[in-house]
Amino acid sequence: MEQLIEALQIFLKYKNETYPTRCEHDTLYIIGVEKNDVSPEDVKRLDELGFFWSEEEEEDGVFMSFKYGSV
């Protein structure tokens, strides 16, 4: 739980969406945070926490995690 909360706090630094997440097909998506807006240090830490940027999902890409999707 601590790692998920840490990741969400990092995302909060960049965007405070009303509906910040979407979960489907065992994947948690973070809505509204663009990779270019996130510092390289935070991108590295997010990767360590189980989140990565995917341009294959969504039209413009999205941060996502298989670690925090459904089991």
N, C-alpha and C positions, 0 to 999 in steps of 0.2 A: 504494500500500500504506500509506503514512504516514497518509493521510486516513482510511482504514478503521480503522487502529489507534487514531487519535485519537478517532474516534467510539465505538469499543468501550470506550475508557477513560472516556469521559463516561458511557456507560450503566452501566459498572461502579460508578461513584460512587453509583448509585441502587439497583442490584440485582445480586446475584451468583448467578445461576441456574446450576444444574447443566447444563442444556441451554438456552443463551441465545439460540440462533438457529434459524430454520427457513428453508429456501430452496425455493421452488417457483414454477413459471411465470415465471422470470426476475425473481423478487422475493425480497429478503432481508428476513425479519421478525425483529424483536427481541422476545423473549418476556419477559413479566413486568415491564417498565418502563412505568409509567403516566405519561401526559402531565402530569397534575396534580402529580406528584412531582418533575418536572424543572424546574429554574429557567428563567425566561424567557431568560436569557443562554445557557444550554446548549441550549434549544430552537432559538434563533437560530443557534448554531454548528452544531448537528446539521443544520439546514436547509442551511447553507453546505456541509456535508460530504456532502450527498446523502440525508439521512434526513428523513422527514416523518411526521406523525401522520395516520392515516386511520381514521375511524370507519366506513367502508364495509367494512373488512376485520375479521374476527374479531367476536366478540359485543360487546365493549366498546371496540374500537379497538386500534390497535397502531402502533408505530413501524415504518416500512418504507422500503426503498430499491430503486429499479430500477437504480441505478448499480452495485451490488455483487452483483446476481443473476447468473445464468449468461449467457453470451454466445451 
